[in-house]
Amino acid sequence: MYTFGDLDLRWIGNRKWKLLKDVFVYLQGEIYLSVARGLVTDLASIPIIVRSLLNKNTHLAAVVHDYGYQHDGRYIGHPQRTRKEVDVLFYDLLRASGVGGFRARSLYWGVRAGAWNAWRKYNA
């Protein structure tokens, strides 16, 4: 089971947020992943039709997902992940954050269908 540190974001305009503190994702009490402060995220690189499914429980998964996209699937201390593996991590973190199955699957398929352009943008 994953647990999480605090998420501290500041709105910077134009659908963008800035991460103000490092974020840590723990697995069985050990730091599993970290995302460094300073990351700029839109919290939703998904088609507009599924954005209504977003809420505060989806933000941590979105931050970790955006970090993976912006860093070519490279999380510090981990082997490089494919786009699909980053998307599966997004789904797993959604479920661990208490997001229901239907909503998590819808968001997962939203990133699978619509976020390929963001992946290509950062990893050309």
C-alpha positions, -999 to 999 in steps of 0.1 A, spaced: 0 0 0 13 34 -9 12 64 15 20 100 7 36 131 20 19 165 19 11 181 -14 18 219 -15 8 236 -47 6 273 -58 -16 285 -87 7 303 -112 -19 310 -139 -28 296 -173 -40 263 -158 -6 257 -142 4 249 -106 39 249 -91 50 223 -65 63 242 -35 76 212 -14 92 179 -24 66 151 -25 74 116 -13 55 84 -21 61 56 4 56 19 -1 56 -2 30 71 27 51 100 33 27 104 62 3 94 47 -30 94 78 -53 101 115 -48 92 145 -69 112 177 -64 97 210 -56 96 234 -85 77 210 -108 51 229 -129 19 208 -135 -15 213 -151 -29 184 -129 -48 171 -160 -30 162 -192 -62 145 -203 -91 152 -227 -115 179 -215 -144 154 -214 -128 135 -185 -115 165 -165 -148 167 -146 -136 135 -128 -107 153 -112 -108 163 -75 -83 168 -46 -79 130 -43 -64 129 -79 -38 157 -74 -10 136 -60 -13 110 -87 -14 138 -113 18 154 -99 37 121 -100 24 114 -135 34 148 -148 68 144 -134 72 111 -152 61 126 -184 84 156 -181 114 134 -172 110 107 -199 98 82 -174 129 86 -152 122 88 -114 152 92 -92 166 58 -82 144 38 -106 149 23 -140 133 43 -168 96 36 -173 77 36 -206 48 59 -211 24 30 -204 42 22 -171 40 59 -160 2 57 -168 -2 25 -148 16 41 -119 -9 70 -122 -38 45 -120 -22 27 -90 -17 60 -71 -53 71 -79 -66 39 -63 -42 43 -33 -55 78 -29 -91 66 -25 -103 72 -60 -130 48 -69 -125 21 -96 -147 37 -123 -132 71 -119 -96 58 -118 -102 37 -149 -118 66 -167 -88 89 -158 -63 61 -168 -80 57 -202 -81 95 -205 -43 97 -202 -38 67 -225 -60 83 -251 -51 120 -248 -17 124 -231 5 109 -259 10 145 -272 23 157 -238 47 127 -237 59 135 -272 63 172 -263 86 165 -234 104 135 -248 110 144 -285 
